[in-house]
Amino acid sequence: MATKKTSRYLPDSESFRYEDFPFYWLARVHGIYALEMERVLKKLGTDIPTRRVLMMLRLHGTVSVSELSTHSIIKLSTLTRIIQRMRDEGLVETRTNAEDARITDVYITPKGEELADRIQQATRKIFVKGYQGLTEAQLSKFTETLQVIFHNSADD
């Protein structure tokens, strides 16, 4: 609920200034991040969705397609095509879940691990540059704040 102090962050407020609007800055940061990430990944012959899938598999091991969809922020129908392409490229393998045949599990292959290593090395500088001038405490608080906004915005 908006208070007098927070109403200036609402676009319909008379005191609104886009320069103070958190979602304006989120969009700007995401735009710069995506452009830079695309540029770096293109040199490796890959893309952002492939990176997301490989990083999630690396962090979580074998994961269901629906879990991957949630954590990689890719629609299920789109992700299915991406996984098929990645399987054809030898980056991932799929198998029916042992406990529930309706679920397809995805896991990373050695070739996928190799690409994930190259991606991490190539993209590290993007994050280092973005974090420049921020303390660990600032990054921690920023992450906390983004998590609150995410949970406030997520579907009920």
Residue pairs with C-beta under 8 A, 6 or more apart in sequence:
2 9
2 10
2 13
7 13
7 15
8 15
8 16
8 17
8 20
9 16
9 20
9 21
9 22
10 16
11 18
11 21
18 24
22 149
29 130
33 126
33 130
34 48
36 126
37 48
37 51
37 123
37 126
38 47
38 48
40 122
40 123
40 126
41 47
41 48
41 50
41 51
41 119
41 122
41 123
43 122
44 115
44 118
44 119
44 122
46 115
46 119
49 72
49 74
49 78
49 79
49 82
50 82
50 86
50 91
50 115
51 119
51 123
52 72
52 73
52 74
53 68
53 72
53 74
53 79
53 82
53 83
53 86
53 92
53 106
54 91
54 92
54 108
54 112
54 115
54 116
54 119
55 116
55 119
56 63
56 68
56 71
56 72
57 63
57 68
57 92
57 106
57 107
57 108
57 112
57 116
58 108
58 113
58 116
60 67
60 71
61 107
62 105
62 106
62 107
63 71
63 105
63 106
63 107
64 97
64 103
64 104
64 105
64 106
65 76
65 79
65 80
65 83
65 94
65 103
65 104
65 105
65 106
66 76
66 103
68 74
68 79
68 83
68 106
69 75
69 76
69 79
72 79
74 82
83 92
83 94
83 106
86 92
86 112
87 93
87 94
89 111
90 109
90 111
90 112
91 108
91 109
91 111
91 112
91 115
92 106
92 107
92 108
92 109
92 112
93 106
93 107
93 109
94 104
94 105
94 106
94 107
95 104
95 105
95 107
96 103
96 104
96 105
97 103
97 104
97 105
108 116
131 139
134 142
